[in-house]
């Protein structure tokens, strides 16, 4: 079966589209909940790391607390069918921001602090970029599927 045939099935067959959306929602929910909880558990370390990412000092605690709070809000939206499309959109935006940030810092040669935790912290920065890009594309496709359903 060719890529175009598979792509056509996802677009036209509600069962495959729903399965794809549920899979992406599950993956994003686990990812964002895991990273948010890890940041909350090590909030002082995360705040210290945020202090090294070229932010004005007054923004450091706002960003350090804001990121995991936003991640939990996104997970909540993803898990509530009425708000799922907003959760997918917010996921794509957050992944785009992280990916652009990492790419810019990597290309400029600046040192990147990491507070990913667990297995994700073992990825190279280029692998982070690839993973984020794949998830960004998947979240965007899932958002389009949800949008077509009229939510």
N, C-alpha and C positions, 0 to 999 in steps of 0.2 A: 504494500500500500504506500503510495507516495505521500510526501508532506502535504501537498495540496488537498489530497483526498481526506487526510486526517483533519486538516484545518477546516475543510468544508463541513465535516461531521460535527466538529465542536461548535461551529457557528449555527448549524441548522438543527441539530438533535438536542432537544432539551435535557435528556438524560445525561449525555456526555458533558454538556455545558454545566449542569448542576453539579455533577461529580467534580469537574475541574474547579469550580468556584469553592466547593466545600473543602477540597484538598488544599487550595491556596489559603483559604481562611484558616484552616487548621495549622498549616506551616507558619503563617505569619503570626497567628495567635501564640503559638508555642515560642517562637523566636522573640517576639516583643515582650511577652510575659516573663520569659527567662531572663532577658537582658535587663528589664525593669527591676525585677526582684533582686538580681545581682547588684545593680547600682544602689538600690535602697539599703541592702545589707552592708555595702562598703561605701556609704555615701561620703565619708570623709576622704577616703582614697580617691573616689570619683571627683569630688570637688577639687582636690589637689591637682588631679590630672587636667581638669577643665581650666585650672589656673595657668596651665602651660600651653594652651592652644590659641594664643594670640587674641584673647578677648580682653576688653577693658575690665579691670578688677571688679567694678560694681556689677557686671553681668555674670560673673563666675557663679555665685550661688543661685542666681535665677536660672541659668542654663543647667547647672548641676542637678537641681531639683526638678526643673521643668521637663527635661528629656524623659526621665522615667515616669513622671506623671502623664505626659503626653502618650507614652507607650502604653500605659495602663488604660487610658481613655480609648486609644485605638483598639486595644484588645476587646474592651467592653463593646465598642461599636461593631466590631467584626462578629461578635457572638450574638448580637441582637439583630434578627432579620430585618427589622424596620430601619436600622441604621447601618446595615452591612455595607451598602454602597459608599457611605461616607467613610467608613472604616477602611475600605479598600482604597479610596481616593487619598485619605490621610496616610495610609501605608506607603503608597506610591510616592507621595510628596516627601515624606520623611526619608525613604530610601534614596530618592533622588538627591536630597540635600546631603545625606551622608556620603553618597557616592561622589558627588561633585567635590565636596570638601576633601575627601581622601585623595581623589585624583589630583586636585590642584596642589595639595601639600606634597604628594609623592612626586609630581612632575617638577616642582620647584626645589626639591631636594631637602625640604625642611623635615626635621624629626617629628614623627607622628607618635603621640602617646596612645596607648591602647588600654581600654578597660572593658573589653568584650566579655571576658570570663569564659571558662570551660573550653570546649573544643574549638569554638570560634576564635579564641585568642591564639590558637596554634596556627591559624592561617597566615600566609604572607599577606602583605598589603595588596598585592596584585590579585590574590585569590579573594580577598575581601571585596575588591572592586568587581570581580567577575560574579561572585555570589550575590552581591547587592544588585547588580545589573540584571541578572536572571530573575531575582525576586521582584525587581521593579517592573520588568516586562510582564511577568506572571500576574502581579497585582493589577497592572493596567488592563490586561486582557480580562481578568475577572471583573474589574470595574465596568468595562464595556458590556460584558454579558449581563451584569446586574442592571445596568442602565437601560438596556434593551427590554428588560422585564418590566420597566416602568416604575421602579421604586423611587 
